[in-house]
């Protein structure tokens, strides 16, 4: 069986997210570059503009970096959409401030459990986001642009 690469998984997640947004009355949804990544830019039904960071997974956890947990970079116009392509797909739509604080909190707890260091490689920037951490944000499309 052919393995699908991460870029293709993310492309599919963005396409499905666009379809969900259009169904919900969002206007002018398009891909753009922001924060050194491909994001979606959308006009909400109320006329506000939002930047959407789409994270996709087909199993396990969503992949992020510890830089995604920098609370000094919180933006009111940014919303994260975690797409689980393994099933439905399922969508978990969370505010930028919540995601960044959650990543920072989880990373700090991880470091405390390991004596202030990464378990294997202190230079690693990887951060896994497990589904249980975002479960409260399932189908919270109302937070976009708010």
CORFENUR-V300490 format. One record per residue. N is the residue number from 1. RES is the residue in three letters. SS is DSSP state (h for helix, s for strand, l for the rest). OMEGA is omega in radians with two decimals (999 if undefined). BURIAL is + if it has 24 or more other C-alpha atoms within 12 Angstrom, else -. Layout:
{{N,RES,SS,OMEGA,BURIAL} {N,RES,SS,OMEGA,BURIAL}}
This chain:
{{1,UNK,l,-3.13,-} {2,UNK,l,3.09,-} {3,UNK,l,3.13,-} {4,UNK,l,-3.11,-} {5,UNK,l,-3.05,-} {6,UNK,h,3.13,-} {7,UNK,h,3.12,-} {8,UNK,h,3.10,-} {9,UNK,h,3.13,+} {10,UNK,h,3.11,+} {11,UNK,h,3.12,+} {12,UNK,h,3.13,+} {13,UNK,h,3.11,+} {14,UNK,h,3.12,+} {15,UNK,h,-3.13,+} {16,UNK,h,3.10,+} {17,UNK,h,3.09,+} {18,UNK,h,3.13,+} {19,UNK,h,3.12,-} {20,UNK,h,-3.13,+} {21,UNK,h,3.13,+} {22,UNK,h,3.09,-} {23,UNK,h,-3.10,-} {24,UNK,l,3.04,-} {25,UNK,l,3.08,-} {26,UNK,l,-3.09,+} {27,UNK,s,3.02,-} {28,UNK,s,3.11,-} {29,UNK,s,-3.13,+} {30,UNK,s,3.05,+} {31,UNK,s,3.10,-} {32,UNK,s,3.04,-} {33,UNK,s,3.13,-} {34,UNK,s,3.12,-} {35,UNK,l,-3.14,-} {36,UNK,l,3.10,-} {37,UNK,s,3.04,-} {38,UNK,s,-3.13,-} {39,UNK,s,2.98,+} {40,UNK,s,3.01,+} {41,UNK,s,-3.05,+} {42,UNK,s,2.98,+} {43,UNK,s,-3.11,+} {44,UNK,l,3.08,+} {45,UNK,l,3.14,-} {46,UNK,l,3.07,-} {47,UNK,l,3.07,-} {48,UNK,l,3.11,-} {49,UNK,s,-3.09,+} {50,UNK,s,3.00,+} {51,UNK,s,-3.06,+} {52,UNK,s,3.06,+} {53,UNK,s,-3.09,+} {54,UNK,s,3.06,+} {55,UNK,s,-3.08,+} {56,UNK,s,3.01,+} {57,UNK,s,3.04,+} {58,UNK,l,3.06,+} {59,UNK,l,3.05,-} {60,UNK,l,-3.05,-} {61,UNK,l,3.02,-} {62,UNK,s,-3.09,+} {63,UNK,s,3.12,+} {64,UNK,s,3.06,+} {65,UNK,s,3.10,-} {66,UNK,h,3.06,+} {67,UNK,h,3.08,-} {68,UNK,h,3.13,+} {69,UNK,h,3.13,+} {70,UNK,l,-3.07,-} {71,UNK,h,3.11,-} {72,UNK,h,-3.12,-} {73,UNK,h,3.14,-} {74,UNK,l,3.11,-} {75,UNK,l,-3.14,+} {76,UNK,l,-3.10,+} {77,UNK,l,-3.08,+} {78,UNK,s,3.03,+} {79,UNK,s,3.11,+} {80,UNK,s,3.07,+} {81,UNK,s,3.11,+} {82,UNK,s,-3.07,+} {83,UNK,s,3.07,+} {84,UNK,s,-3.09,+} {85,UNK,l,-3.09,+} {86,UNK,l,-3.08,-} {87,UNK,l,-2.96,-} {88,UNK,l,0.11,-} {89,UNK,l,3.08,+} {90,UNK,s,-3.08,+} {91,UNK,s,3.09,+} {92,UNK,s,-2.95,+} {93,UNK,s,-3.00,+} {94,UNK,s,3.10,+} {95,UNK,s,3.14,+} {96,UNK,h,-3.11,+} {97,UNK,h,3.14,+} {98,UNK,h,-3.11,+} {99,UNK,h,-3.10,+} {100,UNK,h,3.12,+} {101,UNK,h,3.12,+} {102,UNK,h,3.12,+} {103,UNK,h,3.14,+} {104,UNK,h,3.13,+} {105,UNK,h,-3.12,-} {106,UNK,h,-3.14,+} {107,UNK,h,3.12,+} {108,UNK,h,3.08,-} {109,UNK,h,3.10,-} {110,UNK,h,-3.13,-} {111,UNK,h,3.11,-} {112,UNK,h,3.12,-} {113,UNK,h,-3.08,-} {114,UNK,l,3.05,-} {115,UNK,l,3.09,-} {116,UNK,l,-3.11,-} {117,UNK,l,2.97,-} {118,UNK,l,-3.11,-} {119,UNK,l,-3.07,-} {120,UNK,l,-2.96,-} {121,UNK,l,-3.12,-} {122,UNK,l,-3.12,-} {123,UNK,l,-3.10,-} {124,UNK,l,3.08,-} {125,UNK,l,-3.06,-} {126,UNK,s,3.03,-} {127,UNK,s,3.12,+} {128,UNK,s,3.07,+} {129,UNK,s,-3.10,+} {130,UNK,l,-3.07,-} {131,UNK,h,-3.10,+} {132,UNK,h,-3.11,-} {133,UNK,h,-3.11,-} {134,UNK,h,-3.03,+} {135,UNK,h,-3.13,-} {136,UNK,h,-3.09,-} {137,UNK,h,-3.13,+} {138,UNK,s,3.09,-} {139,UNK,l,3.12,+} {140,UNK,l,-3.12,+} {141,UNK,h,-3.11,+} {142,UNK,h,-3.09,-} {143,UNK,h,-3.11,+} {144,UNK,l,3.11,+} {145,UNK,l,-3.08,+} {146,UNK,l,999,+}}
